[in-house]
Amino acid sequence: MTEDELFAQIVERGELDMVTDKEGYDSIVESVINDNIDIGGLDIDQNTEDQETHLKDRFNEYLAKMPQE
């Protein structure tokens, strides 16, 4: 699972839950990473902390992808 694939899942979940704040976004990032570890999309031995940090730093990109009201 690449970072961009994870990001796409984060955007999709954020749209469904209508998350537009940083705290909610960070929660989605953690949830998507943990879900992918659970289903085998990510290996627990991979450096998921770095991946999580990079994804959390993409909040502005995430906001740009959210539908505008």
ROVEX-318270 format. One record per atom (N, C-alpha, C): residue number from 1; atom name; y, x negated, z negated. Coordinates in pm, whole numbers, m for minus. Example, Ala and Ser with C-alpha at 12.3 -4.5 7.8 and 13.67 -1.06 7.14 Angstrom:
% ROVEX-318270
[pt 1, 'N', [m569, m1319, m780]],
[pt 1, 'CA', [m450, m1230, m780]],
[pt 1, 'C', [m330, m1320, m780]],
[pt 2, 'N', [m225, m1285, m708]],
[pt 2, 'CA', [m106, m1367, m714]],
[pt 2, 'C', [3, m1290, m787]],
This chain:
% ROVEX-318270
[pt 1, 'N', [m118, m86, 0]],
[pt 1, 'CA', [0, 0, 0]],
[pt 1, 'C', [124, m90, 0]],
[pt 2, 'N', [208, m75, 101]],
[pt 2, 'CA', [328, m158, 109]],
[pt 2, 'C', [442, m96, 28]],
[pt 3, 'N', [544, m176, 4]],
[pt 3, 'CA', [660, m126, m70]],
[pt 3, 'C', [727, m10, 5]],
[pt 4, 'N', [735, m21, 138]],
[pt 4, 'CA', [795, 87, 216]],
[pt 4, 'C', [713, 216, 209]],
[pt 5, 'N', [581, 203, 206]],
[pt 5, 'CA', [496, 322, 191]],
[pt 5, 'C', [517, 386, 54]],
[pt 6, 'N', [527, 302, m48]],
[pt 6, 'CA', [555, 355, m182]],
[pt 6, 'C', [691, 423, m185]],
[pt 7, 'N', [790, 359, m122]],
[pt 7, 'CA', [925, 416, m119]],
[pt 7, 'C', [925, 553, m51]],
[pt 8, 'N', [849, 566, 57]],
[pt 8, 'CA', [839, 695, 127]],
[pt 8, 'C', [781, 802, 34]],
[pt 9, 'N', [682, 765, m46]],
[pt 9, 'CA', [625, 860, m143]],
[pt 9, 'C', [729, 898, m249]],
[pt 10, 'N', [807, 799, m292]],
[pt 10, 'CA', [911, 823, m392]],
[pt 10, 'C', [1015, 921, m338]],
[pt 11, 'N', [1058, 898, m213]],
[pt 11, 'CA', [1157, 987, m151]],
[pt 11, 'C', [1101, 1128, m140]],
[pt 12, 'N', [977, 1139, m96]],
[pt 12, 'CA', [914, 1270, m81]],
[pt 12, 'C', [907, 1343, m215]],
[pt 13, 'N', [864, 1274, m318]],
[pt 13, 'CA', [855, 1336, m451]],
[pt 13, 'C', [994, 1371, m504]],
[pt 14, 'N', [1091, 1285, m478]],
[pt 14, 'CA', [1228, 1311, m522]],
[pt 14, 'C', [1288, 1433, m456]],
[pt 15, 'N', [1256, 1452, m327]],
[pt 15, 'CA', [1304, 1571, m256]],
[pt 15, 'C', [1242, 1697, m316]],
[pt 16, 'N', [1113, 1691, m344]],
[pt 16, 'CA', [1045, 1808, m401]],
[pt 16, 'C', [1101, 1845, m539]],
[pt 17, 'N', [1128, 1742, m619]],
[pt 17, 'CA', [1176, 1765, m755]],
[pt 17, 'C', [1329, 1770, m763]],
[pt 18, 'N', [1396, 1747, m649]],
[pt 18, 'CA', [1543, 1747, m641]],
[pt 18, 'C', [1606, 1651, m742]],
[pt 19, 'N', [1554, 1529, m746]],
[pt 19, 'CA', [1603, 1426, m838]],
[pt 19, 'C', [1717, 1350, m771]],
[pt 20, 'N', [1832, 1343, m838]],
[pt 20, 'CA', [1947, 1272, m783]],
[pt 20, 'C', [2009, 1174, m883]],
[pt 21, 'N', [1948, 1158, m999]],
[pt 21, 'CA', [2003, 1065, m1098]],
[pt 21, 'C', [1912, 942, m1111]],
[pt 22, 'N', [1970, 833, m1155]],
[pt 22, 'CA', [1898, 705, m1165]],
[pt 22, 'C', [1780, 713, m1261]],
[pt 23, 'N', [1799, 779, m1373]],
[pt 23, 'CA', [1691, 791, m1472]],
[pt 23, 'C', [1570, 865, m1413]],
[pt 24, 'N', [1596, 973, m1345]],
[pt 24, 'CA', [1488, 1049, m1282]],
[pt 24, 'C', [1420, 969, m1172]],
[pt 25, 'N', [1501, 896, m1094]],
[pt 25, 'CA', [1448, 811, m987]],
[pt 25, 'C', [1355, 705, m1045]],
[pt 26, 'N', [1399, 637, m1151]],
[pt 26, 'CA', [1317, 533, m1214]],
[pt 26, 'C', [1184, 592, m1264]],
[pt 27, 'N', [1190, 712, m1315]],
[pt 27, 'CA', [1069, 779, m1363]],
[pt 27, 'C', [972, 806, m1247]],
[pt 28, 'N', [1026, 848, m1132]],
[pt 28, 'CA', [942, 872, m1015]],
[pt 28, 'C', [879, 741, m968]],
[pt 29, 'N', [958, 633, m966]],
[pt 29, 'CA', [906, 502, m925]],
[pt 29, 'C', [784, 465, m1011]],
[pt 30, 'N', [799, 477, m1143]],
[pt 30, 'CA', [690, 442, m1234]],
[pt 30, 'C', [569, 532, m1210]],
[pt 31, 'N', [593, 659, m1191]],
[pt 31, 'CA', [486, 755, m1171]],
[pt 31, 'C', [409, 727, m1041]],
[pt 32, 'N', [482, 700, m932]],
[pt 32, 'CA', [418, 672, m803]],
[pt 32, 'C', [334, 544, m812]],
[pt 33, 'N', [387, 442, m876]],
[pt 33, 'CA', [311, 317, m891]],
[pt 33, 'C', [185, 342, m973]],
[pt 34, 'N', [198, 411, m1085]],
[pt 34, 'CA', [80, 439, m1169]],
[pt 34, 'C', [m22, 526, m1097]],
[pt 35, 'N', [26, 627, m1022]],
[pt 35, 'CA', [m65, 712, m946]],
[pt 35, 'C', [m143, 631, m844]],
[pt 36, 'N', [m75, 537, m777]],
[pt 36, 'CA', [m142, 457, m675]],
[pt 36, 'C', [m239, 357, m736]],
[pt 37, 'N', [m211, 309, m855]],
[pt 37, 'CA', [m307, 224, m927]],
[pt 37, 'C', [m432, 307, m960]],
[pt 38, 'N', [m410, 429, m1009]],
[pt 38, 'CA', [m521, 517, m1048]],
[pt 38, 'C', [m612, 552, m930]],
[pt 39, 'N', [m553, 574, m812]],
[pt 39, 'CA', [m636, 615, m697]],
[pt 39, 'C', [m681, 497, m612]],
[pt 40, 'N', [m640, 378, m651]],
[pt 40, 'CA', [m686, 259, m580]],
[pt 40, 'C', [m596, 212, m468]],
[pt 41, 'N', [m480, 274, m451]],
[pt 41, 'CA', [m387, 231, m347]],
[pt 41, 'C', [m321, 98, m382]],
[pt 42, 'N', [m313, 71, m511]],
[pt 42, 'CA', [m261, m57, m560]],
[pt 42, 'C', [m364, m117, m654]],
[pt 43, 'N', [m372, m247, m653]],
[pt 43, 'CA', [m464, m319, m740]],
[pt 43, 'C', [m389, m356, m868]],
[pt 44, 'N', [m448, m329, m981]],
[pt 44, 'CA', [m385, m360, m1110]],
[pt 44, 'C', [m355, m509, m1122]],
[pt 45, 'N', [m430, m593, m1047]],
[pt 45, 'CA', [m408, m737, m1050]],
[pt 45, 'C', [m288, m781, m967]],
[pt 46, 'N', [m237, m690, m880]],
[pt 46, 'CA', [m117, m721, m803]],
[pt 46, 'C', [2, m726, m898]],
[pt 47, 'N', [108, m790, m855]],
[pt 47, 'CA', [228, m798, m938]],
[pt 47, 'C', [308, m669, m921]],
[pt 48, 'N', [263, m563, m986]],
[pt 48, 'CA', [329, m434, m971]],
[pt 48, 'C', [464, m430, m1043]],
[pt 49, 'N', [486, m519, m1139]],
[pt 49, 'CA', [615, m521, m1207]],
[pt 49, 'C', [727, m561, m1112]],
[pt 50, 'N', [702, m662, m1029]],
[pt 50, 'CA', [802, m702, m929]],
[pt 50, 'C', [825, m590, m828]],
[pt 51, 'N', [717, m527, m787]],
[pt 51, 'CA', [727, m417, m692]],
[pt 51, 'C', [809, m303, m753]],
[pt 52, 'N', [783, m273, m879]],
[pt 52, 'CA', [856, m167, m948]],
[pt 52, 'C', [1005, m202, m956]],
[pt 53, 'N', [1037, m326, m987]],
[pt 53, 'CA', [1177, m370, m995]],
[pt 53, 'C', [1245, m355, m859]],
[pt 54, 'N', [1179, m399, m752]],
[pt 54, 'CA', [1237, m388, m618]],
[pt 54, 'C', [1260, m243, m580]],
[pt 55, 'N', [1165, m157, m612]],
[pt 55, 'CA', [1179, m15, m580]],
[pt 55, 'C', [1293, 49, m660]],
[pt 56, 'N', [1305, 12, m785]],
[pt 56, 'CA', [1413, 67, m868]],
[pt 56, 'C', [1549, 22, m817]],
[pt 57, 'N', [1554, m96, m755]],
[pt 57, 'CA', [1680, m146, m699]],
[pt 57, 'C', [1718, m75, m569]],
[pt 58, 'N', [1631, 9, m517]],
[pt 58, 'CA', [1659, 81, m392]],
[pt 58, 'C', [1715, 221, m417]],
[pt 59, 'N', [1772, 244, m534]],
[pt 59, 'CA', [1823, 377, m569]],
[pt 59, 'C', [1929, 425, m470]],
[pt 60, 'N', [2022, 338, m431]],
[pt 60, 'CA', [2127, 381, m337]],
[pt 60, 'C', [2068, 420, m201]],
[pt 61, 'N', [1967, 347, m158]],
[pt 61, 'CA', [1898, 381, m34]],
[pt 61, 'C', [1829, 518, m47]],
[pt 62, 'N', [1771, 540, m164]],
[pt 62, 'CA', [1706, 668, m194]],
[pt 62, 'C', [1807, 782, m186]],
[pt 63, 'N', [1924, 763, m248]],
[pt 63, 'CA', [2026, 868, m247]],
[pt 63, 'C', [2070, 899, m104]],
[pt 64, 'N', [2079, 797, m21]],
[pt 64, 'CA', [2119, 817, 119]],
[pt 64, 'C', [2018, 902, 197]],
[pt 65, 'N', [1894, 900, 153]],
[pt 65, 'CA', [1789, 977, 222]],
[pt 65, 'C', [1777, 1119, 169]],
[pt 66, 'N', [1842, 1148, 57]],
[pt 66, 'CA', [1835, 1282, 1]],
[pt 66, 'C', [1917, 1379, 86]],
[pt 67, 'N', [1866, 1502, 102]],
[pt 67, 'CA', [1943, 1602, 178]],
[pt 67, 'C', [2077, 1628, 108]],
[pt 68, 'N', [2181, 1639, 187]],
[pt 68, 'CA', [2314, 1668, 130]],
[pt 68, 'C', [2328, 1818, 112]],
[pt 69, 'N', [2392, 1855, 2]],
[pt 69, 'CA', [2410, 1998, m27]],
[pt 69, 'C', [2521, 2056, 58]],
